[in-house]
Amino acid sequence: GGHFLSPQPQILVTDWSENVVPTDDVEIEARIEENGAILGTLSGTISLVSALGRVEFSDLSVDLAGQRYTVGFHAEGLRPVISAPFDMVKGAPSRLSVKRQPSNARVLHIFP
């Protein structure tokens, strides 16, 4: 479970002038850098290999709501990049769940 990042991050492999370097072999790993003292965990496909200098994450999520999360993107030999801070909030209610069932419940059958 967890709260999916929206939108999902897109990372570019660039030179010092921020021009995209169309390489197909850079492995980029995502990880939580800071999270406002909440111990959330980043899940999903956290490591991808670039295609034409681009990586598009599609299923990253954080398991706990919290404020001021940042995600870092790291690749061997390259300067890392850190996302802007963002908040993960709980979603709107969507269903009901029974936490405790009645112990003496019986099924009532009604026949025509």
VENNORJO-V392686 format. One record per helix or strand of 2 or more residues. SS is the DSSP state (H for helix, E for strand). FROM is the first residue (numbers start at 1). TO is the last residue. Records with the same first field share a line. If there is no record, write none. Layout:
SS=FROM-TO + FROM-TO
//
This chain:
E=3-4 + 10-12 + 27-35 + 42-43 + 47-49 + 54-56 + 61-62 + 66-74 + 81-82 + 86-88
//
